[in-house]
Amino acid sequence: MKFNKTVVIAIVSAVAAILAVIVGVNSVAGNAIAYGEKVTEAKSNIKVAEKRRADLYPTLADAIKAYDKHEAETLLNVVNARKAQDGSLTDTNVNEINGIIDLVVEKYPDLKSQDNYKEFMKESSMTENNIRDVRTAYNTTVSRYNTYTLHPIRKFFLSLTGYERVEFEKLSYDVSEDAPTNLFD
């Protein structure tokens, strides 16, 4: 029994076309799943950044407050020691001390609180910028997912596979409910 070349080519072409459609439809579903996972990952990144903020700010604020207290006590001790010293000086020692003061500049303790506040502001700015970036990345990922799954042809193919589209909502940029406040009270 001889097969006609045309019939064989037509059958092979039909089988190849059916396989291409099956692979294409499954590819569309696979991509939709991948986009959905990227949205989930982006949302997780927001939680990580917000958790970092929630852990970092109170810790930095407590450290700054403790250092402020230490500096205030140190400065108060220096001032009180100098006051006590002033009462114990005699007239003969005053001339010697005045000569020394002319030669040496009196040193106060090196105060660092201002630097701590600057570092806190820098860290706060970096943290808030990171949160903004991960939120923006989330919204971008949601847009990509929505664009991909709502495209009419892909939507049709997804319905053939039984893929159920997830409704991801973009984030608004209202003030976060868990944003730290009154850190230095």
C-alpha positions as CSV (number, residue, x, y, z in Angstrom):
1,M,0.0,0.0,0.0
2,K,1.5,3.2,-1.2
3,F,0.7,6.5,0.5
4,N,0.4,9.6,-1.5
5,K,3.1,12.1,-0.7
6,T,0.6,14.9,-0.5
7,V,-1.6,13.0,2.0
8,V,1.5,12.3,4.2
9,I,2.6,15.9,4.1
10,A,-0.9,17.1,5.0
11,I,-1.1,14.7,8.0
12,V,2.3,15.6,9.3
13,S,1.5,19.3,8.8
14,A,-1.8,18.9,10.7
15,V,-0.1,17.0,13.6
16,A,2.7,19.7,13.7
17,A,0.1,22.5,13.8
18,I,-1.9,20.8,16.6
19,L,1.3,20.3,18.6
20,A,2.3,23.9,18.0
21,V,-1.0,25.2,19.3
22,I,-0.8,22.9,22.3
23,V,2.7,24.1,23.1
24,G,1.8,27.7,22.4
25,V,-1.3,27.6,24.7
26,N,0.7,25.9,27.5
27,S,3.4,28.5,27.0
28,V,0.9,31.3,27.5
29,A,-0.3,29.7,30.7
30,G,3.2,29.1,31.9
31,N,4.1,32.8,31.3
32,A,1.0,33.9,33.1
33,I,2.0,31.8,36.1
34,A,5.5,33.2,36.0
35,Y,4.2,36.8,36.0
36,G,1.9,35.9,38.9
37,E,4.8,34.6,40.9
38,K,6.8,37.8,40.1
39,V,3.9,39.8,41.6
40,T,3.9,37.7,44.7
41,E,7.7,38.1,45.0
42,A,7.4,41.9,44.6
43,K,4.8,42.0,47.3
44,S,7.1,40.0,49.6
45,N,9.9,42.5,48.9
46,I,7.6,45.3,50.2
47,K,7.0,43.4,53.4
48,V,10.8,42.8,53.8
49,A,11.5,46.6,53.4
50,E,8.7,47.6,55.7
51,K,9.9,45.1,58.3
52,R,13.4,46.5,58.1
53,R,12.0,50.0,58.7
54,A,9.9,48.8,61.7
55,D,13.0,47.2,63.2
56,L,15.5,49.8,62.3
57,Y,13.9,53.1,63.3
58,P,13.1,52.3,67.0
59,T,16.6,50.8,67.4
60,L,18.3,53.9,65.9
61,A,16.1,56.2,67.9
62,D,16.8,54.4,71.2
63,A,20.6,54.5,70.5
64,I,20.4,58.2,69.7
65,K,18.4,58.9,72.9
66,A,20.9,56.9,75.0
67,Y,23.8,58.8,73.5
68,D,22.1,62.1,74.0
69,K,21.6,61.3,77.6
70,H,25.3,60.3,77.9
71,E,26.4,63.5,76.3
72,A,24.2,65.6,78.4
73,E,25.5,64.0,81.6
74,T,29.1,64.3,80.4
75,L,28.7,68.0,79.6
76,L,27.0,68.6,82.9
77,N,29.8,66.9,84.7
78,V,32.4,69.0,82.9
79,V,30.6,72.2,83.7
80,N,30.2,71.2,87.4
81,A,33.8,70.3,87.6
82,R,34.9,73.6,86.2
83,K,32.6,75.4,88.6
84,A,34.1,73.6,91.6
85,Q,37.6,74.3,90.3
86,D,36.8,78.0,90.1
87,G,36.1,78.2,93.8
88,S,39.3,76.5,94.8
89,L,41.7,78.8,92.9
90,T,43.8,81.3,94.8
91,D,45.0,84.6,93.5
92,T,48.5,83.4,92.9
93,N,47.2,80.5,90.7
94,V,45.0,82.7,88.7
95,N,47.9,84.4,86.9
96,E,49.5,81.0,86.1
97,I,46.2,79.7,84.8
98,N,45.6,82.8,82.7
99,G,49.0,82.3,81.1
100,I,48.3,78.7,80.3
101,I,44.9,79.5,78.8
102,D,46.5,82.0,76.5
103,L,48.8,79.2,75.2
104,V,46.3,76.3,75.1
105,V,42.8,76.3,73.8
106,E,40.4,74.7,76.3
107,K,38.9,71.5,74.9
108,Y,35.4,70.4,75.6
109,P,34.3,66.8,75.1
110,D,33.8,65.9,71.5
111,L,30.0,65.9,71.1
112,K,28.5,63.5,68.5
113,S,24.8,63.8,68.9
114,Q,24.5,66.0,65.8
115,D,26.3,63.4,63.8
116,N,24.0,60.7,65.1
117,Y,21.0,62.7,64.0
118,K,22.5,63.2,60.6
119,E,23.2,59.5,60.2
120,F,19.6,58.7,61.3
121,M,18.2,61.1,58.7
122,K,20.5,59.6,56.0
123,E,19.4,56.0,57.0
124,S,15.8,57.1,57.1
125,S,16.0,58.6,53.7
126,M,17.6,55.5,52.2
127,T,15.0,53.2,53.9
128,E,12.1,55.3,52.6
129,N,13.6,55.4,49.1
130,N,14.0,51.6,49.2
131,I,10.4,51.2,50.2
132,R,9.3,53.5,47.4
133,D,11.4,51.6,45.0
134,V,10.0,48.2,46.0
135,R,6.4,49.5,45.9
136,T,7.0,51.0,42.4
137,A,8.5,47.6,41.3
138,Y,5.4,45.9,42.7
139,N,3.0,48.2,40.7
140,T,5.1,47.7,37.6
141,T,5.0,43.9,38.0
142,V,1.2,44.1,38.5
143,S,0.9,46.1,35.3
144,R,2.9,43.6,33.4
145,Y,0.8,40.7,34.7
146,N,-2.4,42.5,33.9
147,T,-1.3,43.5,30.5
148,Y,-0.2,39.9,29.7
149,T,-3.3,38.1,31.1
150,L,-5.8,40.7,29.7
151,H,-4.6,40.6,26.2
152,P,-7.5,39.2,24.1
153,I,-5.6,36.4,22.4
154,R,-3.8,35.3,25.5
155,K,-7.0,35.6,27.5
156,F,-8.6,33.2,25.1
157,F,-5.7,30.7,25.3
158,L,-5.7,31.0,29.1
159,S,-9.4,30.1,29.2
160,L,-8.6,27.0,27.1
161,T,-6.1,25.8,29.7
162,G,-8.5,26.6,32.7
163,Y,-6.1,29.2,34.0
164,E,-7.9,31.4,36.5
165,R,-6.6,35.0,36.5
166,V,-5.7,36.5,39.8
167,E,-6.9,40.1,40.5
168,F,-3.8,41.9,41.8
169,E,-4.4,45.5,42.8
170,K,-1.8,48.2,42.5
171,L,-0.8,49.9,45.7
172,S,-1.8,53.4,46.5
173,Y,0.8,55.7,47.9
174,D,-1.0,56.7,51.1
175,V,1.0,56.9,54.3
176,S,1.7,53.4,55.6
177,E,-0.2,52.5,58.7
178,D,2.9,50.9,60.2
179,A,5.2,53.9,59.6
180,P,7.0,54.8,62.8
181,T,6.1,58.1,64.5
182,N,7.2,60.0,67.6
183,L,10.5,58.1,67.7
184,F,12.2,60.6,70.1
185,D,9.4,61.1,72.6
